[in-house]
Amino acid sequence: MIPLFVSLVQRIVYGKINLLLGDFIADLTKRDKNILEKHLQMEGGHLLNFTHRTLGDFFEDFDIDIYNEAYVRGLSSGAKANKMRGFWTISDNETVGRVLLGLIGIYDEDRGEGVKQTV
């Protein structure tokens, strides 16, 4: 893994940015979001190798309906990356932390395979 991403993951896990400790919206800084966007491959509206169906399935494991309009309100489209940005904006720290840790697991699985595959 790239060092900045590892550092961010460690900060998440150890609560240094309060992702797992707070009650309100996620405390991700702009820099944190830029690091996450890069490593979650969010350019062009994508999010890792998720399809719209598999993204919904992933969030369902956390009892989240990522297709709820609240996650794209005020954003230019319903792209997968925009859904994630909306999720970061309105969700509490604990929920964002749990989801990011799940995404990191998928990121690691994809990198371990050495080949991009649809999740």
FIDODREN-744264 format. One record per residue (C-alpha): residue number from 0; residue in three letters; x negated, y, z negated. Coordinates in nm, 2 decimals. Layout:
// residues N
[NUM, 'ALA', [X, Y, Z]]
...
//
This chain:
// residues 119
[0, 'MET', [0.00, 0.00, 0.00]]
[1, 'ILE', [-0.11, 0.36, 0.06]]
[2, 'PRO', [-0.24, 0.52, -0.26]]
[3, 'LEU', [0.02, 0.81, -0.28]]
[4, 'PHE', [0.30, 0.56, -0.25]]
[5, 'VAL', [0.15, 0.34, -0.52]]
[6, 'SER', [0.11, 0.65, -0.74]]
[7, 'LEU', [0.47, 0.75, -0.70]]
[8, 'VAL', [0.59, 0.39, -0.77]]
[9, 'GLN', [0.38, 0.39, -1.09]]
[10, 'ARG', [0.53, 0.72, -1.19]]
[11, 'ILE', [0.88, 0.59, -1.13]]
[12, 'VAL', [0.82, 0.27, -1.32]]
[13, 'TYR', [0.66, 0.44, -1.62]]
[14, 'GLY', [0.92, 0.71, -1.63]]
[15, 'LYS', [0.68, 1.00, -1.57]]
[16, 'ILE', [0.93, 1.17, -1.34]]
[17, 'ASN', [1.23, 1.06, -1.55]]
[18, 'LEU', [1.39, 0.85, -1.28]]
[19, 'LEU', [1.48, 0.58, -1.53]]
[20, 'LEU', [1.54, 0.80, -1.83]]
[21, 'GLY', [1.77, 1.08, -1.74]]
[22, 'ASP', [2.15, 1.12, -1.72]]
[23, 'PHE', [2.19, 1.37, -1.43]]
[24, 'ILE', [2.08, 1.40, -1.08]]
[25, 'ALA', [1.75, 1.25, -0.98]]
[26, 'ASP', [1.44, 1.46, -1.06]]
[27, 'LEU', [1.26, 1.39, -0.74]]
[28, 'THR', [1.03, 1.68, -0.63]]
[29, 'LYS', [1.00, 1.78, -0.27]]
[30, 'ARG', [0.66, 1.61, -0.26]]
[31, 'ASP', [0.81, 1.29, -0.41]]
[32, 'LYS', [1.08, 1.29, -0.14]]
[33, 'ASN', [0.82, 1.35, 0.14]]
[34, 'ILE', [0.62, 1.05, 0.01]]
[35, 'LEU', [0.93, 0.83, -0.01]]
[36, 'GLU', [1.05, 0.94, 0.33]]
[37, 'LYS', [0.72, 0.85, 0.49]]
[38, 'HIS', [0.69, 0.51, 0.33]]
[39, 'LEU', [1.06, 0.42, 0.37]]
[40, 'GLN', [1.01, 0.51, 0.74]]
[41, 'MET', [1.30, 0.76, 0.74]]
[42, 'GLU', [1.19, 0.95, 1.06]]
[43, 'GLY', [1.45, 0.96, 1.33]]
[44, 'GLY', [1.74, 0.88, 1.09]]
[45, 'HIS', [1.61, 0.53, 1.01]]
[46, 'LEU', [1.55, 0.36, 0.67]]
[47, 'LEU', [1.29, 0.08, 0.68]]
[48, 'ASN', [1.44, -0.19, 0.91]]
[49, 'PHE', [1.80, -0.17, 0.79]]
[50, 'THR', [2.09, -0.19, 1.02]]
[51, 'HIS', [2.41, 0.00, 0.91]]
[52, 'ARG', [2.55, -0.34, 0.79]]
[53, 'THR', [2.24, -0.45, 0.60]]
[54, 'LEU', [2.21, -0.11, 0.43]]
[55, 'GLY', [2.56, -0.14, 0.31]]
[56, 'ASP', [2.49, -0.49, 0.18]]
[57, 'PHE', [2.17, -0.37, 0.00]]
[58, 'PHE', [2.36, -0.09, -0.18]]
[59, 'GLU', [2.65, -0.33, -0.26]]
[60, 'ASP', [2.40, -0.52, -0.48]]
[61, 'PHE', [2.39, -0.20, -0.69]]
[62, 'ASP', [2.77, -0.15, -0.69]]
[63, 'ILE', [2.73, 0.15, -0.46]]
[64, 'ASP', [2.93, 0.23, -0.15]]
[65, 'ILE', [2.67, 0.41, 0.05]]
[66, 'TYR', [2.93, 0.48, 0.32]]
[67, 'ASN', [3.13, 0.70, 0.08]]
[68, 'GLU', [3.15, 1.04, 0.25]]
[69, 'ALA', [3.00, 1.20, -0.06]]
[70, 'TYR', [2.65, 1.08, 0.04]]
[71, 'VAL', [2.66, 1.27, 0.37]]
[72, 'ARG', [2.86, 1.58, 0.27]]
[73, 'GLY', [2.67, 1.88, 0.41]]
[74, 'LEU', [2.43, 1.68, 0.61]]
[75, 'SER', [2.41, 1.68, 0.99]]
[76, 'SER', [2.49, 1.32, 1.04]]
[77, 'GLY', [2.57, 0.98, 0.88]]
[78, 'ALA', [2.23, 0.84, 0.97]]
[79, 'LYS', [2.08, 0.59, 0.73]]
[80, 'ALA', [1.81, 0.84, 0.63]]
[81, 'ASN', [2.07, 1.11, 0.56]]
[82, 'LYS', [2.27, 0.87, 0.35]]
[83, 'MET', [1.95, 0.81, 0.14]]
[84, 'ARG', [1.89, 1.18, 0.11]]
[85, 'GLY', [2.25, 1.24, 0.00]]
[86, 'PHE', [2.21, 0.95, -0.25]]
[87, 'TRP', [1.90, 1.12, -0.40]]
[88, 'THR', [2.09, 1.45, -0.42]]
[89, 'ILE', [2.40, 1.33, -0.61]]
[90, 'SER', [2.30, 1.02, -0.80]]
[91, 'ASP', [2.17, 0.99, -1.15]]
[92, 'ASN', [1.80, 0.91, -1.23]]
[93, 'GLU', [1.86, 0.56, -1.35]]
[94, 'THR', [2.05, 0.46, -1.04]]
[95, 'VAL', [1.80, 0.62, -0.81]]
[96, 'GLY', [1.52, 0.45, -0.99]]
[97, 'ARG', [1.69, 0.10, -0.96]]
[98, 'VAL', [1.76, 0.15, -0.59]]
[99, 'LEU', [1.40, 0.28, -0.52]]
[100, 'LEU', [1.25, -0.02, -0.70]]
[101, 'GLY', [1.47, -0.25, -0.48]]
[102, 'LEU', [1.36, -0.07, -0.17]]
[103, 'ILE', [1.00, -0.10, -0.27]]
[104, 'GLY', [1.05, -0.47, -0.30]]
[105, 'ILE', [1.18, -0.48, 0.06]]
[106, 'TYR', [0.90, -0.25, 0.17]]
[107, 'ASP', [0.64, -0.50, 0.02]]
[108, 'GLU', [0.82, -0.80, 0.18]]
[109, 'ASP', [0.81, -0.63, 0.52]]
[110, 'ARG', [0.44, -0.54, 0.49]]
[111, 'GLY', [0.36, -0.89, 0.37]]
[112, 'GLU', [0.52, -1.04, 0.68]]
[113, 'GLY', [0.30, -0.81, 0.90]]
[114, 'VAL', [0.58, -0.78, 1.15]]
[115, 'LYS', [0.88, -0.54, 1.15]]
[116, 'GLN', [1.19, -0.74, 1.11]]
[117, 'THR', [1.56, -0.64, 1.07]]
[118, 'VAL', [1.65, -0.66, 0.70]]
//
